Amino acid sequence: MKYQSTRGGMTPQPFSDILLEGLAPDGGLAVPVTLPSIDAQTLESWRGLSYADLATEILGRFIDDIPRADLARLTHAAYRPEVFGSEGIVPLKPLSASVSLLGLSEGPTLAFKDMAMQFLGHVFEYVLDKRNATLNIVGATSGDTGSAAEYALRGKRGVSVFMLSPQGRMSEFQRAQMYSLQDENIHNIAVDGVFDECQDIVKALASDLDFKARHHIGAVNSINWARIAAQVVYYFWGWLRATTGSGQRVSFSVPSGNFGNILAGHIARQMGLPIRRLVLATNENNVLEEFFRTGVYRPRAAEHTHATSSPSMDISRASNFERFVFDLLDRDTDALRACWDQLANTGAFDLSHMLPQFESRYGFVAGVSTHADRLNTIRTTYEQTGVLIDPHTADGVKVAAPFVEEGIPMLVLETALPAKFSETIEQAIGKPAPVPAHLRGLSDLPQRVQQMDCSVDQVRAYIAQHAAS
Ligand SMILES: *Cc1c(COP(=O)(O)O)cnc(C)c1O
């Protein structure tokens, strides 16, 4: 299994070489040269597997430069009941006869990003060990990604994490979650600025090639292929749990932002998993919904991105979308480059001539959910089923509704637990979300965080002093 760039300018490389990289050298994204395919008989033979064993089967098809026994060790270390709270790792929670939640948020930070990040932590450590190398992860976070990365990489050999966050702009819960980590390889940096300014500092450091090479600076952003591959696993898991025999189909509804989660569903479908529909749910930031409705992709600038009550989906430039367009264009790298050139020149590209294929060939449909929809969906779901859902999951439940069909299970991906976004929960049902027992004392724990000015030089100096080497 080798990986190429969506833009055609990279000689195919093995998994371990693309693992630690961000963009391909030509500005494109790494994708498998050919996708593995899974036939119905193989799929049926997987029904009795544990989550970790299923992950070994599926990830083994994307990773052929890690011996199978080692890979199994990594998946079993990542997907343990002690980390995800139950033997099943990903529970199905029925809301009605046809709709269930796919419980992806049982990990340490209560959001689905733990599913991929926990595996990434183990595979990073493994590859760095083999190469006798070190890596310093530098990132910016407004919440979910940073905490998932820190919990996955805490205490890992060879890796340090430097995570910038905007001072005073995260929820108390999110702050407590990140800043209470006492591991020496985890460095929280609270910057006196907003998220975009944190992001600008990270970009400035990433373009300082000398600094980057000297300190082995890397990233764990949403374009990392290993994250996508790890996410493919739970689509197979959901299908296996929601069906009883081969040939049955399942639809998935996915609260979307950077197009990473639903891209994994697209990959699973391309591999042969019988998925009927992939329902893409956005909040008021509906760039992706607009694409699936009109065929025109027109990302928006940060100042036109609304701050909503499903904040992890407040994204107007979906970093993984290029991988889907690559498939849409039948993997024609010239055609893909033409789209991205047009995007750079005019701010948009137009694939409306392909509109009929979005659903018929790829199963994609889309819809928007607003703040009022979220409140209403959280409230009615709670009243009718007793299940409390978070605002992002509510967007998925709302947008899924018109696509529910009799006899076809609809699995809504539960991308976070309500305790993380309790203000909106309180607005919806008049009381806060319960905090899981093991996290109740979190905000009383001592916090470990460096306060810094909004200054590239100050952050650079701190990293140079504390980097793993
Ligand atoms: C990251 C995130 C999303 C969006 O996922 P993408 O892979 O960026 O589409 C949705 N919900 C929650 C809670 C998230 O943390």
The ligand as a Gaussian input file, in Angstrom:
#p B3LYP/6-31G(d) Opt

LIG

0 1
 C      -14.199000      18.006000      15.012000
 C      -15.642000      17.908000      15.342000
 C      -16.640000      17.844000      14.337000
 C      -16.320000      17.986000      12.868000
 O      -15.602000      16.881000      12.356000
 P      -14.823000      16.998000      10.955000
 O      -14.019000      15.767000      10.851000
 O      -13.979000      18.245000      11.078000
 O      -15.855000      17.136000       9.882000
 C      -17.955000      17.685000      14.731000
 N      -18.296000      17.601000      16.033000
 C      -17.375000      17.661000      17.032000
 C      -17.828000      17.585000      18.438000
 C      -16.012000      17.793000      16.721000
 O      -15.101000      17.864000      17.717000

